[in-house]
Amino acid sequence: MDPIVVRTYEGKGQADAAKKFAADAKVLGAQGYRVISQSWDEGKRGVVGAAMFGVFAPKTGTLTVTYQLG
């Protein structure tokens, strides 16, 4: 079985996390890794965060990407 790497990218929205993913994907792609799956979790605002920043505070979401060599 070829080696597998799982990376998690946090961002204030999916586009923010995707920028971090794109930079990392270039590096791993150059090493022969390819993306085999990805998933997005929007995350949740905490009670403290909602109280401090109001309802318009951005959520911190997580993009999880699985890479496989080969």
C-alpha positions as CSV (number, residue, x, y, z in Angstrom):
1,M,0.0,0.0,0.0
2,D,1.3,3.5,-0.9
3,P,1.9,5.9,2.0
4,I,-1.1,8.1,3.0
5,V,-0.9,11.6,4.5
6,V,-3.8,13.4,6.1
7,R,-3.7,17.2,6.5
8,T,-6.1,19.6,8.2
9,Y,-6.4,23.2,7.1
10,E,-8.3,25.7,9.3
11,G,-9.8,28.9,8.0
12,K,-12.3,31.6,8.5
13,G,-14.5,30.1,5.7
14,Q,-13.9,27.5,3.1
15,A,-12.0,29.9,0.7
16,D,-9.5,30.8,3.4
17,A,-8.8,27.1,4.2
18,A,-8.6,26.4,0.4
19,K,-5.8,28.9,0.0
20,K,-3.7,27.0,2.7
21,F,-4.6,23.7,1.0
22,A,-3.5,25.0,-2.4
23,A,-0.1,26.0,-1.2
24,D,0.5,22.6,0.6
25,A,-0.9,20.6,-2.3
26,K,1.8,22.1,-4.6
27,V,4.5,20.9,-2.3
28,L,3.0,17.4,-1.8
29,G,2.2,17.1,-5.5
30,A,5.8,17.8,-6.4
31,Q,6.7,14.8,-4.1
32,G,4.3,12.6,-6.0
33,Y,1.2,12.7,-3.7
34,R,-2.3,13.1,-5.1
35,V,-5.5,14.0,-3.3
36,I,-7.8,11.0,-2.8
37,S,-10.5,12.7,-0.6
38,Q,-11.4,15.9,1.1
39,S,-14.1,17.1,3.4
40,W,-15.2,20.5,4.9
41,D,-16.6,21.0,8.4
42,E,-18.0,24.5,8.9
43,G,-17.3,24.4,12.6
44,K,-19.4,26.1,15.2
45,R,-19.2,29.4,17.1
46,G,-18.6,28.9,20.8
47,V,-20.9,30.5,23.4
48,V,-18.1,32.8,24.5
49,G,-17.2,33.7,20.9
50,A,-20.8,34.5,20.0
51,A,-21.2,36.6,23.1
52,M,-18.0,38.5,22.5
53,F,-18.1,39.0,18.8
54,G,-21.9,38.9,18.0
55,V,-23.7,36.8,15.5
56,F,-21.6,38.1,12.6
57,A,-18.3,36.6,13.8
58,P,-16.9,34.2,11.2
59,K,-16.8,30.5,12.0
60,T,-13.5,28.7,11.9
61,G,-14.0,25.7,9.7
62,T,-11.7,22.8,8.9
63,L,-10.8,21.3,5.5
64,T,-9.4,17.8,5.9
65,V,-7.5,16.4,2.9
66,T,-6.2,12.9,2.4
67,Y,-3.2,12.4,0.0
68,Q,-1.7,9.2,-1.3
69,L,1.7,8.7,-2.8
70,G,1.7,7.3,-6.3
